[in-house]
Amino acid sequence: MDAAAEQAASCVLSGPAGGAVGAAYAAAASGFDDVLTFDMGGTSTDVAPIRGGEAETTTEAVIAGVPLVGSPVRLDGTRADSELPPPALGEHTREVLTALGLDPPEIARLRSSGVTG
């Protein structure tokens, strides 16, 4: 606890990270090593791929050709403005699923069964 208090800024994304780690644990306990986690809270939703039982990480600003919008929170007190509009619901589903290795027939099956939009 003392270490977290001394380095609070490094804990900013510990909630989403905790959700991914918890989902990886639950998936492994259920016999799955590769899953896509979905952690929905009151003000945010975090999605993370788990491959081989481990959460994937990145430091890229673009994933599957989609630019990431910066955090609206700045620790220096300045506002983080973005010219990018928020994505529409399901706008990047195909790109994300393709990047995760699903082929077009699998994606079509998920869409037709109502799993994705």
Sequence and secondary structure as in RCSB ss.txt:
>XXXX:A:sequence
MDAAAEQAASCVLSGPAGGAVGAAYAAAASGFDDVLTFDMGGTSTDVAPIRGGEAETTTEAVIAGVPLVGSPVRL
DGTRADSELPPPALGEHTREVLTALGLDPPEIARLRSSGVTG
>XXXX:A:secstr
 HHHHHTGGGGTTHHHHHHHHHHHHHHHHTT SSEEEEEE SS EEEEEEETTEE     SEETTEE    S  T
TS      S    TTTTHHHHHHHTT  HHHHHHHHHTTS  
